[in-house]
Amino acid sequence: MATDEEHPEKRRPGRPREGGELRDVILDNAELAFAEHGFAGARVRDIAAAAGVNQALIRYYFGSKEDLFDEVFRRRGSVISGARHGLLDRLLEREQPPSVPEIVRAYLQPQWDMKYSSPNGAAFVRLQSRLHAEPEEHALRLRREVYDASAKRYIQALSVALPQIPREVISVRMAFLVGTYLFMLNDLARLNDLTDGQIGEVGPEAMLAHLERFLTAGLSAPVP
């Protein structure tokens, strides 16, 4: 008699393949669901069905729905934060101190790379924007855990590059930077409305260049 191993396409829901592979399948489908419906709207049973497993297996691997959401966010958020650390390390290793545009580009680039890496990468960017709009302690805790260490390093680098601007002002402007790039990265701007359709389609690299110049000017603006 043929077995599931001989015909893997007949494997019943809940029958694990490899642990790591199955975890990624669940996380990929949870990521899409949370990005589309938010934490409250996404249902574990729908995530399980999309992943081809039963709900008990999701509980076995991840625990509660909140734990699953946290793992989804940490998985790619840690990639972005790690890439930011790496890019800043390379800038600081040079003999010449990094400029403000270079620091801004290094901070933004991992988000752009993530969005255009895959449908799931784009889904994570949408999910992240949802989380940044949430004031609840859970959302704040996740954002602090994943992003604060890299963000504070960039604030320090900007403080060195802009010694005439107090660190607390740079910190406030960094918050403006985060809000601006998330808004633009999620295609929420009304560029063609505001330009009466004259600007047309703005590609990813052109948008990133516009943002780099705009955010550099804002960070560098004189303090009254």
Backbone torsions as a table, in degrees:
resi	resn	phi	psi	omega
1	MET	NA	137.1	179.5
2	ALA	-68.9	145.1	-179.8
3	THR	-107.3	169.0	175.5
4	ASP	-59.8	-32.1	-178.6
5	GLU	-66.8	-33.3	179.1
6	GLU	-76.9	-26.2	180.0
7	HIS	-130.3	76.1	-173.9
8	PRO	-61.9	-22.0	-179.7
9	GLU	-69.4	-14.1	179.3
10	LYS	-95.8	5.8	-178.6
11	ARG	-59.8	131.5	-177.6
12	ARG	-77.9	152.8	177.0
13	PRO	-54.3	138.6	177.5
14	GLY	92.5	-5.0	178.8
15	ARG	-91.6	106.0	-173.9
16	PRO	-64.1	147.6	168.2
17	ARG	-94.0	-107.2	171.7
18	GLU	-97.8	142.3	-174.7
19	GLY	-55.7	-49.4	-178.1
20	GLY	-65.1	-41.3	-179.9
21	GLU	-64.1	-43.3	-178.4
22	LEU	-67.1	-40.1	176.5
23	ARG	-58.1	-42.8	-179.9
24	ASP	-66.3	-37.2	177.5
25	VAL	-62.0	-44.8	178.7
26	ILE	-63.7	-45.9	-178.8
27	LEU	-64.1	-39.6	178.2
28	ASP	-60.1	-45.1	-178.8
29	ASN	-72.5	-35.1	175.7
30	ALA	-65.6	-38.5	179.4
31	GLU	-60.0	-45.5	179.0
32	LEU	-63.7	-41.9	-178.6
33	ALA	-67.1	-45.4	180.0
34	PHE	-66.2	-36.8	178.8
35	ALA	-66.2	-37.2	-177.4
36	GLU	-78.8	-41.2	-169.8
37	HIS	-115.0	-6.6	-174.0
38	GLY	77.3	172.4	-178.3
39	PHE	-63.5	-46.4	-175.8
40	ALA	-67.9	-37.6	-174.5
41	GLY	-81.4	-25.0	-179.1
42	ALA	-73.5	139.4	-178.1
43	ARG	-114.8	133.9	-177.9
44	VAL	-60.7	-37.4	-178.9
45	ARG	-64.4	-34.5	177.4
46	ASP	-70.9	-38.3	176.7
47	ILE	-63.1	-43.2	179.0
48	ALA	-61.5	-44.1	-179.4
49	ALA	-63.5	-43.0	179.9
50	ALA	-65.1	-34.1	-179.7
51	ALA	-83.1	-10.8	-179.3
52	GLY	75.4	32.4	178.9
53	VAL	-132.0	173.3	174.0
54	ASN	-97.7	163.3	-176.0
55	GLN	-62.3	-30.9	-179.5
56	ALA	-62.3	-34.7	-179.7
57	LEU	-69.4	-37.1	176.0
58	ILE	-63.2	-42.7	177.8
59	ARG	-63.6	-37.0	-180.0
60	TYR	-62.8	-44.7	-176.9
61	TYR	-78.9	-37.7	-167.7
62	PHE	-123.1	-15.5	-177.9
63	GLY	86.3	-127.0	-175.3
64	SER	-79.4	171.0	174.8
65	LYS	-60.5	-40.0	178.4
66	GLU	-63.8	-40.0	177.7
67	ASP	-63.8	-38.5	177.5
68	LEU	-63.7	-45.7	178.4
69	PHE	-59.2	-45.3	-179.4
70	ASP	-59.7	-41.8	-179.3
71	GLU	-67.2	-38.4	175.8
72	VAL	-59.1	-46.3	-177.1
73	PHE	-68.5	-42.4	-178.9
74	ARG	-64.3	-35.6	-173.0
75	ARG	-58.2	-54.5	-178.0
76	ARG	-89.5	-30.1	176.7
77	GLY	-60.0	-37.9	178.4
78	SER	-68.1	-32.1	175.9
79	VAL	-64.8	-45.4	179.0
80	ILE	-63.0	-47.8	-179.1
81	SER	-62.5	-41.8	178.6
82	GLY	-63.4	-39.0	178.7
83	ALA	-66.0	-37.4	177.1
84	ARG	-63.2	-44.1	176.6
85	HIS	-58.0	-46.3	-177.1
86	GLY	-63.4	-44.4	179.6
87	LEU	-64.6	-39.7	178.5
88	LEU	-68.4	-39.3	176.7
89	ASP	-55.4	-45.1	-177.6
90	ARG	-65.8	-37.1	177.1
91	LEU	-65.9	-40.6	-176.2
92	LEU	-76.8	-18.3	179.0
93	GLU	-76.9	-15.9	-179.3
94	ARG	-73.3	158.4	176.7
95	GLU	-68.2	-39.5	-179.1
96	GLN	-84.6	127.9	179.0
97	PRO	-59.8	146.3	-179.4
98	PRO	-70.4	147.6	177.3
99	SER	-85.5	166.6	178.5
100	VAL	-60.5	-46.3	177.6
101	PRO	-58.5	-37.4	178.8
102	GLU	-65.6	-39.9	179.6
103	ILE	-67.4	-42.9	178.9
104	VAL	-62.3	-46.3	-179.6
105	ARG	-61.9	-41.0	180.0
106	ALA	-63.1	-35.9	179.5
107	TYR	-71.4	-39.9	-176.2
108	LEU	-78.8	-34.3	-168.9
109	GLN	-54.9	-44.6	-178.7
110	PRO	-59.9	-32.8	177.2
111	GLN	-67.2	-42.7	178.8
112	TRP	-63.8	-44.7	179.2
113	ASP	-60.2	-39.8	-179.4
114	MET	-65.2	-46.7	-176.4
115	LYS	-59.0	-41.5	-173.4
116	TYR	-96.8	10.8	-179.9
117	SER	-79.2	-32.9	-174.0
118	SER	-175.2	166.3	174.0
119	PRO	-57.7	-36.5	178.4
120	ASN	-70.9	-34.2	175.0
121	GLY	-61.8	-42.4	177.2
122	ALA	-65.5	-38.0	178.6
123	ALA	-63.1	-39.6	179.7
124	PHE	-63.5	-39.0	178.9
125	VAL	-61.5	-40.5	176.9
126	ARG	-65.6	-42.4	179.3
127	LEU	-61.3	-42.2	-178.9
128	GLN	-63.0	-40.3	178.5
129	SER	-64.5	-38.1	175.1
130	ARG	-59.0	-43.8	-177.3
131	LEU	-66.8	-37.6	-179.8
132	HIS	-68.4	-19.5	177.9
133	ALA	-88.4	-3.7	-177.7
134	GLU	-94.8	126.0	179.6
135	PRO	-87.7	-7.8	-174.8
136	GLU	-61.3	155.4	-177.7
137	GLU	-59.6	-36.5	179.1
138	HIS	-58.6	-47.2	180.0
139	ALA	-65.1	-42.6	179.3
140	LEU	-62.6	-41.3	-179.5
141	ARG	-63.0	-43.3	179.9
142	LEU	-63.7	-44.6	-179.5
143	ARG	-63.9	-40.6	177.1
144	ARG	-62.4	-46.4	-176.7
145	GLU	-60.1	-43.6	-171.8
146	VAL	-86.6	-38.4	-167.5
147	TYR	-113.6	-17.9	-171.0
148	ASP	-62.8	-39.9	-176.6
149	ALA	-61.6	-45.5	179.9
150	SER	-70.5	-40.9	-179.5
151	ALA	-60.1	-40.7	-178.9
152	LYS	-68.4	-32.2	175.4
153	ARG	-66.1	-38.8	179.1
154	TYR	-69.4	-36.6	175.7
155	ILE	-61.4	-41.9	178.2
156	GLN	-63.7	-43.2	179.4
157	ALA	-63.6	-39.9	177.5
158	LEU	-67.4	-34.8	177.7
159	SER	-62.9	-36.8	177.2
160	VAL	-71.2	-40.7	-178.6
161	ALA	-72.9	-23.6	-178.4
162	LEU	-126.3	67.2	-173.9
163	PRO	-65.2	-18.5	-178.9
164	GLN	-80.4	-7.5	-177.2
165	ILE	-111.1	126.5	-179.3
166	PRO	-58.9	146.5	-178.0
167	ARG	-58.5	-37.6	-178.4
168	GLU	-66.1	-31.2	176.8
169	VAL	-70.4	-41.8	177.1
170	ILE	-61.2	-38.0	179.3
171	SER	-63.4	-42.3	177.2
172	VAL	-63.5	-43.2	-179.3
173	ARG	-68.0	-28.8	175.6
174	MET	-64.9	-37.2	176.1
175	ALA	-63.6	-39.1	175.8
176	PHE	-62.2	-40.4	179.6
177	LEU	-59.0	-47.1	-178.4
178	VAL	-61.1	-46.9	-179.7
179	GLY	-62.3	-39.8	-178.7
180	THR	-66.5	-48.0	-175.3
181	TYR	-70.3	-32.8	176.8
182	LEU	-66.1	-39.6	177.9
183	PHE	-61.2	-47.9	-177.6
184	MET	-73.5	-36.8	-177.6
185	LEU	-65.1	-26.9	-179.2
186	ASN	-95.8	17.9	172.6
187	ASP	58.5	36.5	-178.2
188	LEU	-94.1	-10.7	-177.7
189	ALA	-72.9	151.2	179.6
190	ARG	-103.4	57.9	-173.0
191	LEU	-60.7	-45.1	-177.7
192	ASN	-75.0	-28.7	173.8
193	ASP	-64.7	-45.3	-175.1
194	LEU	-73.3	-21.5	-179.3
195	THR	-109.8	15.0	-178.7
196	ASP	53.9	38.8	175.2
197	GLY	76.6	8.2	-173.8
198	GLN	-80.4	-23.3	-173.2
199	ILE	-81.3	-26.0	179.3
200	GLY	69.8	-156.4	-178.6
201	GLU	-81.7	127.9	177.4
202	VAL	-104.7	117.8	-177.5
203	GLY	-72.2	167.6	-176.7
204	PRO	-57.3	-45.9	-177.4
205	GLU	-68.7	-39.2	178.3
206	ALA	-64.8	-41.3	178.6
207	MET	-62.9	-42.4	179.8
208	LEU	-62.8	-39.6	179.0
209	ALA	-66.0	-42.5	176.2
210	HIS	-58.1	-46.0	-178.5
211	LEU	-64.5	-41.9	-179.8
212	GLU	-58.0	-45.7	-179.0
213	ARG	-67.1	-44.2	-178.3
214	PHE	-63.3	-47.1	-176.6
215	LEU	-71.2	-34.8	175.3
216	THR	-61.1	-42.9	179.1
217	ALA	-64.7	-40.9	179.6
218	GLY	-66.9	-42.4	178.8
219	LEU	-65.2	-32.8	-174.0
220	SER	-91.5	-3.8	-175.5
221	ALA	-59.6	140.8	179.0
222	PRO	-60.5	148.5	176.3
223	VAL	-90.6	124.7	-179.0
224	PRO	-58.2	NA	NA
